[in-house]
Amino acid sequence: MDTFDILIVGAGPAGLAAARAARRRGLRTAVVSREAPGGTCVHRGCVPVKSLLASAAARRVGVANAPDWQSALARANEIAESVSRGVAFELARIGVSFFLGEAFGVDSGQVRVESAEASTFELSARHILFAVGSLPVRPGFLPETKRVLDVDGVLRLPSLPRRIVILGGGAIGCEFASIFADFGVETFLVEREAHLLPNIDRDCGVALAGALARRGVRIVTGTVVDAVREGEDGLRVTTADGQSIEADFLLSALGRRSVPVTGGYCVCGDAADSVRLATWAEASAEAVVAALCGEEPVFAGDAIPACVFSYPEVATVGVSEVAARARGMSVRIGKAFFRANVRAAAVGETGGFAKVVADAETGRLLGASIVGPGASDSIAAAAIALKHGLPADSLAGVFTHPSFGEILSAACVDARVLTADGKRRKRPSAVKR
Ligand SMILES: Cc1cc2nc3c(=O)[nH]c(=O)nc-3n(C[C@H](O)[C@H](O)[C@H](O)COP(=O)(O)OP(=O)(O)OC[C@H]3O[C@@H](n4cnc5c(N)ncnc54)[C@H](O)[C@@H]3O)c2cc1C
């Protein structure tokens, strides 16, 4: 039986980060996965969906040979396979032993692996870590029919539907609404809460809803789907407030649940946490490996940014204005709009804004959100400030000109709470040069 210092089940972002962290510490490391390296992120999540978004963008702006749905799906799958091969190469390069097969816990120091070729073998290790991910939630009222899809089903759809209903206005629902809208599909998006992206700053969801609606997405908020019936030609979807929608397909994007792990094993990533982000999964895995090695784990969850890669992009980090006020925090808000951003004007993308939340007394940055071009990249600057407890002012003047990131500087300047000599400002005022 092969023996390792650490054995990791699952080769998604969490398993891979754990393997890298273990190898950095010189541990003999094995990874077992029932599919090629990459996990949900590479095979069914971040990678193929972002590829579809890129194809959708080409259609939106009218690129002459923009891919049709079949070519877009083929491209997404090719990219996923290529990234997975890259990850497999990296594992080999850093000295991780990779085993393809399904792992079952035997006891605290051993797993049984059933490989695709039906051979079974056992592996043992001092530490065993389960990074087995999550699965889509499928509510019981949805009928068992090929017209009701989860994300995996969409990634296998041979042709575009004429009409689709998407359940859930969270990140995944909004990304697919954006994709389908750009591919010309009549799209309905149903969200139970009063606005889209209910877990982040309200202004973001409202702005995104406006942008999707302008591209023809019919957005239904503040109600739930209470029945889905299949007829000869498609589905009839009814909502609790009495609306009735006919569609060819329904995409359920109502979130995910952790894959259960029994037997007292260490768990990390989506299998352990309710925040389901690749970056979060990686950070959680790093912390678990540090703890297994007797080190003080570092996990700065509050400073991990998230992005919805719809058009427009929506990126956020830290607390929202509403959450800060609900916690009784005294805050100052800064806001700036892309219509005054030179780069945005140059590329004709002037919709959207940046909003920052700063502590009213100290000026410390508590949160930031951006809706608009470059949001997914620009938010990193706010994440650094947040991670290091810096004031919002620290983001003023750190971006090149002209750049999308300047929107964040402008919002931070707008939120200024301190004068240069550290005294508290009464109101934000113009910056003196
Ligand atoms: C549509 C979609 C879009 C997303 N977009 C983003 C995004 O833009 N940005 C972002 O940060 N996050 C995104 N995510 C979330 C991200 O994909 C997950 O948070 C991340 O993949 C979790 O990593 P993980 O390693 O914990 O689990 P996973 O990536 O799910 O990996 C777990 C792996 O373990 C394997 N496994 C499970 N059980 C066993 C077993 N018994 N034996 C062997 N192998 C096993 C699974 O097959 C899988 O390969 C998206 C998710 C989805 C579904």
The ligand as an ORCA input file, in Angstrom:
! r2SCAN-3c Opt
* xyz 0 1
  C     -21.527     27.661    -12.671
  C     -20.499     28.012    -11.627
  C     -19.735     29.127    -11.804
  C     -18.780     29.481    -10.845
  N     -18.039     30.594    -11.037
  C     -17.145     30.959    -10.100
  C     -16.339     32.103    -10.277
  O     -16.461     32.811    -11.278
  N     -15.439     32.418     -9.331
  C     -15.289     31.679     -8.205
  O     -14.452     32.000     -7.356
  N     -16.042     30.550     -8.004
  C     -16.946     30.192     -8.923
  N     -17.697     29.057     -8.732
  C     -17.541     28.297     -7.484
  C     -16.323     27.369     -7.557
  O     -16.385     26.570     -8.720
  C     -16.302     26.482     -6.314
  O     -16.395     27.292     -5.161
  C     -15.017     25.680     -6.266
  O     -14.913     24.827     -7.392
  C     -14.975     24.829     -4.993
  O     -13.778     24.121     -4.979
  P     -13.651     22.743     -4.182
  O     -12.261     22.277     -4.443
  O     -14.072     22.925     -2.784
  O     -14.697     21.752     -4.851
  P     -14.849     21.254     -6.350
  O     -14.298     22.216     -7.309
  O     -16.287     20.867     -6.496
  O     -13.929     19.964     -6.427
  C     -14.258     18.777     -5.762
  C     -13.741     17.615     -6.580
  O     -13.780     16.437     -5.779
  C     -14.232     15.371     -6.574
  N     -14.777     14.334     -5.679
  C     -15.911     14.411     -4.931
  N     -16.056     13.302     -4.200
  C     -15.001     12.505     -4.479
  C     -14.589     11.222     -4.034
  N     -15.284     10.530     -3.128
  N     -13.466     10.709     -4.548
  C     -12.732     11.381     -5.458
  N     -13.065     12.601     -5.915
  C     -14.182     13.162     -5.428
  C     -15.293     16.025     -7.459
  O     -15.589     15.220     -8.592
  C     -14.588     17.322     -7.805
  O     -13.743     17.148     -8.920
  C     -18.627     28.669     -9.694
  C     -19.398     27.505     -9.538
  C     -20.326     27.181    -10.488
  C     -21.149     25.924    -10.310
*
